[in-house]
Amino acid sequence: MKNNVTSRILRIVSVFALTAIGFANAAAQGQPLFAFAVNNASTFWMQGLAGTLQAEKDFGVKVEFYMTPNASIEGQKSFIESMVAKGAKGFGLSIIDPEGSTPFLNEVAKKVPVILTDSDAPKSDRIAYVGPSNYKAGRVCGQKIREQIPSGGKIAIFVGRMDSQNAIERRQGIIDELGGKPMADYYPGTMTPNTQNIKIGKWTIIDTKTDNADESRAKANVEDVLIKNKDVALLTGLWSYNTPAIISAMKDANKLGKIKIVGFDDDDVTLQAVKDGYVAGSIVQDPYQFGYKCIELLYKLNAKKDAGIPANKMVDVPVKWVTKDGVDQLMKVTKEHLDAANAAKK
């Protein structure tokens, strides 16, 4: 675990070094400069970085990529302001606080195009949203929870923040799926209050615990649930590092294989646990395409080309449910993406 954390820190430091170089090169070469800022500094977003690097190569642009430490709203806002001052021609953003940030996003959007990804701010003046319907992803999670504990039981949900639109929509998708509501592709707009012991037919969501994108706290939250709820039947985490935190805490408590887990995203720890049978499967997004597609659209908009944005402004990048049979292929594709990105830097 310590080696994984050290490796992650080194990679994130490398991101900042690469982006600083990228800005200098863009200024020197006269290439359009775009900015891409995400909501936390997790390994999930290394694939997003890979997508932007490939887009740099394909479209002859430069991208400054920023991973927001500790899901800091002010940190993300400060980066965006600095990039506006540097003359960025557009932004791809996984916004942290969609409702609170909407007025700020609208001010930025008056100057340059803003495309959101992963976590939307649907009331903002963004040009488009690139990514899955997080509500629909939550419905998939609810389906898998029902399959894993068909007789009902206690469920705990873990996530970084509950003011991020992706968290709101995924959690609501779980609740609506378990409650048997009619299927909808997009979030209906009403959130069930974040309280404890929400009863939904045979199932009870005992808590939705947040960690502010602090991985140590994420694990501590799982430990707390395991200590206080001996009869919890299933755990699920909605952000990429949450499932590894669940796995680590359950391993320490000698409960792997004794409590069901439904995962989100394709962290290596999560995928290995899927292969080993400790995690039923994982709902996998495509952050590589989040990065690549955002930059492609910004390039086309800047070049006055048709970006092909649909009328509803939703550019779908659907999720996949990955079980042990699909892990090796997923890891192969991920490696190809990262290898291609590394080649693009040369």
Secondary structure as UniProt FT lines:
FT   HELIX           2..29
FT   STRAND          33..38
FT   HELIX           44..59
FT   STRAND          62..67
FT   HELIX           69..71
FT   HELIX           73..85
FT   TURN            86..87
FT   STRAND          91..93
FT   HELIX           98..109
FT   TURN            110..111
FT   STRAND          114..117
FT   TURN            122..123
FT   STRAND          128..131
FT   HELIX           134..148
FT   TURN            150..151
FT   STRAND          153..159
FT   HELIX           165..178
FT   TURN            179..180
FT   STRAND          198..200
FT   TURN            201..202
FT   STRAND          203..210
FT   TURN            212..213
FT   HELIX           215..228
FT   TURN            230..231
FT   STRAND          232..237
FT   TURN            240..241
FT   HELIX           242..252
FT   TURN            253..254
FT   TURN            257..258
FT   STRAND          259..264
FT   HELIX           268..276
FT   STRAND          282..284
FT   HELIX           287..302
FT   TURN            303..304
FT   TURN            311..312
FT   STRAND          314..316
FT   STRAND          320..322
FT   HELIX           324..326
FT   HELIX           327..344
//
